[in-house]
Amino acid sequence: MHVIFTLLLLGFFEEGYGGPPGTSLVTNREQLWRFNIGYSDSVGSLNVGNDRIILISHHDKFVTAQDDDLFLYNRCSNCAKDPERFDVEFLGDGSNRVTIKTSRGKYLTRKTGITCVYGGDCIKGDSNGVYPGYSEKFKLWVNSAEDKLWITTETDGNLYIHAHPSGDGNKVNLARIDRYNHPEYTEFHGWKKGYKYTWKATDKWENVCEYDNTDGVGEAHCNYEEKIGSSVTHGNEWTVNIGLSVSVGASFKEVFSVNVETSIGYEWKTTSSATWTQEVTTQAGTKVPPHKHIIVQQAQGTYGPFHVKAKRFRSITVDGTGRQIEVIADEG
């Protein structure tokens, strides 16, 4: 059976107080950092961006809006394309309410038997015919680690969007309002795992070449590979929640350059498009005069699994007179 999505009335959550115990109300996009994602690429890779969110249920399957957005499903474990990406908009009215729309621009709603609405095409509309109405407004809740998300309706803090199995197998193609008593069914997860600090945009000067010619009597050369662009790396402190490919994506430059906690004073937003596309390697080198010790460094940045290398290099020359720093390559 297809795992179905439904709104859940949980009696053990205190009425009127919304999220489960130990959670806090989501008031800004930053709290959704594990769920935020860019626009879909052609293969549905997981990519950086604050454009949309994805939701993964306790079944480790993506929430999917299909069948002309009439229903939500929970059956896809290896896809993250447009049907799995949702727009969240904070209404800005002081209530911290949000609307959630599919990639086709249709609102999620709590109405019986239908999950998404657009204008009035597929809703039994509220009395004044204005959308979004109260049925299309929700509140979001996260735990302290911000790795679990709950969604409640505006008018009833005990009514939760949830995914649960019905019957045997994975083949029920319905969405409905239901009552259930399994709190784990109300939990949704994002795609970013690991410590939050590993998903902070940071930069540093990275050594790419070093040559000590202090005792030399002739000129030497420090040869290195000049790598410009972005790539995906592997590490132990960060990971992703589900086995999909990870790509940089079109929004990486904006997310990184706006949020980077720079330690080198570099203006990342001034870099060319080549910095934010697939990494390209060329051979480079610099002369090392006699009695000099030269270190060549490059401006590099990281954000979770993403590593960006700019065309900005500097050399540090050390000799008997001290230490001199000089920019030797910069794309401006």
WOPEPE-V754721 format. One record per helix or strand of 3 or more residues. SS is the DSSP state (hx for helix, st for strand). FROM is the first residue (numbers start at 1). TO is the last residue. If there is no record, write none. Layout:
BEGIN
ss=SS from=FROM to=TO
ss=SS from=FROM to=TO
END
This chain:
BEGIN
ss=st from=4 to=9
ss=hx from=29 to=32
ss=st from=62 to=66
ss=st from=71 to=76
ss=hx from=82 to=84
ss=st from=86 to=90
ss=st from=98 to=101
ss=hx from=134 to=136
ss=st from=138 to=142
ss=st from=149 to=153
ss=st from=159 to=164
ss=st from=176 to=178
ss=hx from=183 to=186
ss=st from=192 to=194
ss=hx from=196 to=199
ss=st from=202 to=213
ss=st from=220 to=232
ss=st from=238 to=240
ss=hx from=252 to=259
ss=hx from=268 to=270
ss=hx from=273 to=276
ss=st from=280 to=288
ss=st from=292 to=303
ss=st from=306 to=319
ss=st from=322 to=330
END
